[in-house]
């Protein structure tokens, strides 16, 4: 990879990982679903001017937004309200094994022994994390984050069915559809929205802007930039830096403790996800020589 593209690829896990950290205080101010509605509103307003109406069915983009954004983020950030940012960032790595499972069921993709082992190792690490004393009593938060990870995987499968419509176009239209869906969901299941909006300090509004512009618009633009230039196996390992960034940020910015259980369980989770994401180098060499 070119040095500039490596730098762009590193920006992805840094922006996403720090997004989890800065969102933790924000979910204490805003109801989580309302926070996500504001996030996608900003992302939609930032991107809509640069994309056209896609030729694919808008109905499926609407469904992708509902499954992969409205339901997923509604679950995940309600889980974040109950958990530490570092713990949540490790649990959300279940997205990778869930994506492999959904791909096998929906698209008939072959898992193979290495991927099956990776899923088992990742879920074993998640099981270790749930044994952390400070998580006891917050099992609902764990369930919400894992549920969000599953719906994220389902949403990715729906986007894949749409074909190559372009990363920025997909993000823009998913944001356009997700924002009103999230506002409606917030109105149905949450309370205190007006009071939260009126009492939010500037630091929380800065977090909302970060989530909408940096984490969503810029982060996904960088991701699709490198994904369009290089093989998935070259860029996917960069995503392993997401929990590293979140755990370090949680410890430095939020004073979250790094216990042996969290470190051990997180290491096992990352090992399992690495087995899922990183292809053996010899396979790529063999293909090139044929």
VOGU-3710 file (C-alpha; in Angstrom, 3 decimals, decimal comma):
1> xxxxxxxxxx> 0,000/0,000/0,000  1,124/3,552/-0,673  2,117/5,508/2,464  -0,752/7,973/1,971  -3,266/5,146/1,656  -1,871/3,520/4,806  -2,428/6,803/6,626  -5,981/7,010/5,251  -6,627/3,400/6,303  -5,393/4,132/9,836
11> xxxxxxxxxx> -7,789/7,097/10,020  -10,713/4,666/9,787  -10,217/2,723/13,038  -9,033/5,857/14,842  -12,151/7,851/13,894  -14,492/4,935/14,596  -12,774/3,877/17,807  -12,681/7,388/19,252  -16,316/7,800/18,208  -17,306/5,125/20,705
21> xxxxxxxxxx> -15,329/6,887/23,436  -16,719/10,389/22,856  -20,244/8,980/22,469  -20,199/7,562/26,004  -20,758/10,941/27,760  -23,220/11,939/25,021  -25,554/8,998/25,728  -25,761/10,244/29,304  -27,129/13,556/27,978  -29,227/12,439/25,001
31> xxxxxxxxxx> -31,476/9,394/24,735  -29,364/6,991/22,597  -31,763/6,727/19,654  -32,157/10,515/19,521  -28,363/10,845/19,504  -28,161/8,535/16,489  -30,952/10,457/14,746  -28,942/13,665/15,127  -25,799/11,864/13,951  -27,333/10,617/10,715
41> xxxxxxxxxx> -29,055/13,946/10,105  -25,673/15,677/10,086  -24,170/12,957/7,899  -27,050/13,189/5,419  -26,840/16,990/5,229  -23,092/16,792/4,648  -23,218/14,174/1,877  -26,509/14,621/0,012  -25,094/17,453/-2,136  -22,394/15,210/-3,618
51> xxxxxxxxxx> -24,406/12,165/-4,710  -27,150/11,363/-7,162  -30,243/9,262/-6,707  -28,954/5,702/-7,175  -30,338/3,486/-9,880  -30,850/0,606/-7,480  -34,147/0,189/-5,707  -34,596/2,865/-3,045  -36,812/0,369/-1,250  -33,801/-1,807/-0,458
61> xxxxxxxxxx> -31,749/1,179/0,664  -34,622/2,008/3,010  -34,545/-1,563/4,353  -30,744/-1,487/4,670  -30,990/1,764/6,642  -33,660/0,307/8,915  -31,832/-2,957/9,628  -28,195/-1,843/9,550  -28,585/1,627/11,080  -31,892/2,231/12,866
71> xxxxxxxxxx> -32,195/-1,156/14,588  -28,457/-1,743/14,875  -27,470/1,609/16,364  -30,604/1,717/18,489  -29,487/-1,513/20,140  -25,742/-0,813/20,223  -25,869/2,652/21,750  -28,485/1,667/24,296  -25,972/-1,010/25,231  -23,247/1,644/25,438
81> xxxxxxxxxx> -25,392/3,534/27,959  -25,115/0,508/30,279  -21,472/-0,447/29,618  -18,003/1,091/29,516  -16,842/2,308/26,121  -13,880/-0,097/26,152  -16,073/-3,089/26,981  -18,602/-2,144/24,317  -15,865/-1,768/21,671  -14,639/-5,294/22,374
91> xxxxxxxxxx> -18,110/-6,846/22,369  -19,015/-5,144/19,084  -16,235/-7,153/17,415  -18,867/-9,898/17,269  -19,818/-8,181/14,002  -17,092/-10,133/12,199  -18,208/-13,674/13,176  -21,856/-12,699/12,724  -21,027/-11,391/9,239  -19,352/-14,696/8,369
101> xxxxxxxxxx> -22,375/-16,637/9,650  -24,910/-14,500/7,789  -22,791/-14,709/4,632  -22,788/-18,492/4,873  -26,552/-18,666/5,400  -27,646/-15,991/2,896  -25,011/-16,279/0,172  -23,828/-19,835/0,753  -20,274/-18,615/1,330  -17,884/-21,327/2,431
111> xxxxxxxxxx> -16,574/-20,852/5,950  -13,738/-23,364/6,059  -11,961/-24,686/9,183  -9,974/-21,458/9,789  -13,061/-19,235/9,772  -15,011/-21,640/11,975  -12,095/-21,622/14,418  -12,011/-17,823/14,278  -15,703/-17,590/15,152  -15,308/-20,017/18,050
121> xxxxxxxxxx> -12,286/-18,143/19,413  -14,038/-14,752/19,087  -17,153/-15,961/20,897  -14,958/-17,573/23,581  -13,340/-14,175/24,157  -16,755/-12,540/24,424  -17,720/-15,158/26,999  -14,597/-14,287/29,013  -15,464/-10,583/28,920  -18,958/-11,251/30,262
131> xxxxxxxxxx> -17,291/-12,704/33,372  -15,842/-9,281/34,241  -17,212/-8,290/37,693  -18,268/-4,784/36,621  -20,456/-6,275/33,862  -22,494/-8,309/36,326  -25,892/-6,734/36,583  -25,496/-5,230/33,105  -26,218/-8,363/31,089  -28,889/-6,429/29,207
141> xxxxxxxxxx> -26,201/-4,081/27,897  -24,181/-7,045/26,629  -27,256/-8,511/24,928  -28,071/-5,171/23,273  -24,545/-4,756/21,875  -24,447/-8,337/20,576  -27,901/-7,881/19,052  -26,695/-4,731/17,356  -23,676/-6,601/15,981  -25,985/-9,219/14,467
151> xxxxxxxxxx> -28,226/-6,641/12,811  -25,139/-4,821/11,485  -24,130/-8,041/9,753  -27,631/-8,408/8,287  -27,531/-4,815/7,070  -24,203/-5,420/5,317  -25,711/-8,374/3,480  -28,566/-6,183/2,233  -26,098/-3,549/1,003  -24,116/-6,257/-0,795
161> xxxxxxxxxx> -27,259/-7,312/-2,661  -27,541/-3,782/-4,048  -24,342/-4,168/-6,053  -21,648/-1,517/-6,623  -23,504/1,766/-6,107  -20,524/3,621/-4,607  -19,527/4,070/-0,989  -20,456/7,722/-0,591  -23,778/7,188/-2,358  -24,635/4,271/-0,077
171> xxxxxxxxxx> -23,690/6,183/3,071  -25,559/9,311/1,979  -28,821/7,549/1,174  -28,668/5,263/4,175  -28,205/8,387/6,302  -31,113/10,112/4,527  -33,410/7,183/5,303  -32,012/6,386/8,769  -32,434/9,894/10,214  -36,268/10,071/10,036
181> xxxxxxxxxx> -36,534/6,405/11,034  -34,484/7,097/14,155  -36,463/10,243/15,007  -39,687/8,223/14,750  -38,230/5,399/16,874  -37,078/7,910/19,483  -40,557/9,452/19,629  -42,085/6,015/20,163  -39,789/4,542/22,836  -37,851/7,405/24,461
191> xxxxxxxxxx> -38,728/10,333/26,699  -37,213/13,687/27,635  -35,962/14,597/24,159  -36,832/18,318/24,352  -35,258/18,699/27,782  -32,123/16,912/26,593  -31,844/19,169/23,542  -32,379/22,316/25,586  -29,902/21,359/28,295  -27,102/19,956/26,146
201> xxxxxxxxxx> -23,758/21,745/26,712  -21,489/22,716/23,786  -19,252/19,690/24,407  -22,146/17,309/23,733  -23,103/19,148/20,547  -19,456/18,873/19,485  -19,770/15,117/20,011  -22,856/15,012/17,784  -20,933/16,828/15,039  -18,019/14,410/15,444
211> xxxxxxxxxx> -20,303/11,385/15,147  -22,024/12,764/12,047  -19,093/14,281/10,169  -15,957/12,466/11,321  -17,141/9,012/12,392  -19,776/8,582/9,681  -19,084/10,839/6,678  -15,280/11,015/6,811  -14,717/7,589/8,365  -16,774/5,698/5,808
221> xxxxxxxxxx> -15,383/7,777/2,931  -11,842/6,821/3,965  -12,917/3,203/4,372  -14,419/2,931/0,924  -11,443/4,797/-0,566  -8,957/2,118/0,488  -11,488/-0,671/-0,052  -11,835/0,411/-3,684  -8,062/0,455/-4,284  -6,884/-2,664/-2,485
231> xxxxxxxxxx> -8,018/-6,203/-1,748  -10,217/-6,720/1,283  -7,523/-8,863/2,895  -5,123/-5,909/2,788  -7,409/-3,342/4,398  -9,627/-5,420/6,719  -6,848/-5,988/9,310  -6,782/-2,239/9,957  -10,209/-2,658/11,605  -8,499/-4,579/14,407
241> xxxxxxxxxx> -7,242/-1,196/15,616  -10,799/-0,074/16,465  -10,989/-1,741/19,901  -7,358/-0,807/20,575  -8,248/2,861/19,998  -11,435/2,595/22,068  -9,799/0,783/24,984  -6,893/3,255/25,076  -9,261/6,214/24,704  -11,565/4,893/27,413
251> xxxxxxxxxx> -8,643/4,521/29,815  -7,106/7,928/29,039  -10,214/10,075/28,550  -12,866/8,344/30,668  -10,675/6,752/33,375  -12,076/3,300/32,591  -10,047/0,561/34,346  -8,173/-2,040/32,316  -8,678/-5,232/34,300  -6,954/-8,561/33,543
261> xxxxxxxxxx> -10,298/-10,073/32,528  -10,962/-7,317/29,971  -7,416/-7,519/28,591  -7,472/-11,312/28,349  -10,964/-11,525/26,871  -10,217/-8,688/24,445  -7,026/-10,378/23,278  -8,917/-13,613/22,606  -11,654/-11,741/20,726  -9,070/-9,962/18,548
271> xxxxxxxxxx> -7,302/-13,262/17,859  -10,556/-14,782/16,648  -11,435/-11,764/14,517  -7,919/-11,831/13,041  -8,501/-15,426/11,930  -11,669/-14,252/10,199  -10,212/-11,162/8,534  -6,629/-12,010/7,636  -6,124/-14,436/4,781  -2,967/-16,593/4,735
281> xxxxxxxxxx> -0,321/-14,909/2,586  0,561/-18,121/0,743  -2,964/-18,284/-0,747  -2,502/-14,889/-2,387  0,945/-15,862/-3,718  -0,400/-19,090/-5,138  -3,162/-17,278/-6,981  -0,723/-14,824/-8,478  1,445/-17,592/-9,845  -1,330/-19,447/-11,625
//
